[in-house]
Amino acid sequence: MSDEYTPPDVWTWDAESGGTWASINRPISGATHEAELPQGEHPLQLHSLATPNGQKVTIMLEELLELGVSGAEYDAYLINIGEGHQFSSGFVEINPNSKIPALFDRDTGSRVFESGAILLYLAEKFGHFLPTDRKARTEVMNWLFWLQGSAPYLGGGFGHFYAYAPIKIEYAIDRFAMEAKRQLDVLDKELAVHRFLGGDEYSIADMATWPWYGGLVRGYQYGAAEFLQVDTYTHVQRWAEEIFQRPAVQRGRKVNRAWGEPDEQVPERHSAADFGQ
């Protein structure tokens, strides 16, 4: 690669040019191999990885179980995206987009993909963490959709170019660092006047946003806390710490994790006993 790049008349795929995640990115969809997904005993079957998007759903399920909602018991199976598990025929059947997380509900025969859609599905199925009042519900949905639209700029934009790209491109890092800080400022101003996103009640908006922006300000992502001066976002810091202290959050962030300290890893989850508590 050179500093000067002129786009060709017709783009062609260079499979070696994608940096850390080059092996899992390709310009076509569909399965690469035949493989059935494992199945456990519970109606809710989750196939995921403990990335921020995966954590959203396991946190939600653990929060429901914390409330005593027995119907939210679930089996969670690890999808190793580095090894291409998301391109199996079984996974593509429940998520044609080949991205984690993906949920299958045997009670209803529903496949549910996209993390925000899964949160909404579970909130409506079990009647928790989403207000029924129209105005309050709309405000929560505002922030849920804000996250779904904003997180790609943080992960695929800033995170990719700052931490994973094969070369450091000043323009790209500056562009996405500016956007990451703008988003943190949006959150900080909202959380200066409300305890949680969408109001004073904890909701799926917080569960969606915390793994991304809470993780960022707590230093979990990209080694970029100092670079982005996250300590200056005091209201985001307060919110992130309060949510981190929730027992369900501490459990949920460990599910489908197969790296880090041993006590932080629960590669598969089938019951509370898997947490060793």
C-alpha positions, 0 to 999 in steps of 0.5 A: 500500500502507498500513501497515494491511492487512486480508486480503480474504475472497478473494485476487486477484492484483495483478500489479504488487505483487511488487516486483523479480521481479513479472514472473516470479511468477504464481499459475498454472503451465504454459507461456506460449509455445512454444519448444524448448530448444537441445541440445548434443552431450553426454548431460547437458543443463542449463538454468539460471542462476547463482543459488545453486540453479543454482550447486549443479549446475554446481559438482557437474558441475565437481567430477566433471570435476575427478575425471576423470569424462568422462561428466559432460561437459555443455552448460549453456544460460542460462535468463534468468528475468527474460525468462520463459525458464522458461515456455517449452514446452520448459522446462516439459516438463523442469520443470513447476514452471518453476524453474531448474535443470533437467537432461535426461539423454539417456543415461537419458531422465530429466528431473531437476528441483529442485536437490537431486534433481539433486545426488542423481541425479548422485552416484548415477549417477557414484558420487562425493560421497555416502558408501556407508556407511549412517550416513555417507550418512544424515548427508549426506542430513540436511544436504542436506534441511536446506538444501533446507528452509532456503534458501527462508527465506534467499532467498524470506524474508530476501532478498526482504523485505530487498533486493527487496520494493517496501516495507520491512516491519519485521516481515518483515525482523526475522522472517526476519533472526532465522531467517537468523541461527539457520540460520547458528548451526546451521551454525557449531556443526556446522562447529565439530566437522566439517570439512564438513557431514555429516562430514569428507568434502566432499559434495553437502551442501556443494555444496548449501549453499555457494552460499547460506550460503557466498555470504552470509558472503562478501558475495555476497548481498543486501548484508547481510553487515554487517546479519547480522554474518556475521563472527561465524560463524567456523566458517562463514567457515572452511568457506566460504573452503576451499570457495571455493578449490576450482578446480571451485567457482570454475569452477562458480559462473561457469557461466550467469552473464551479469552482473558482471565479464566474467571471472566470466561463462560464459553458456553452457558446452559444454567446458572451453575456455569458461572461457578457461583 
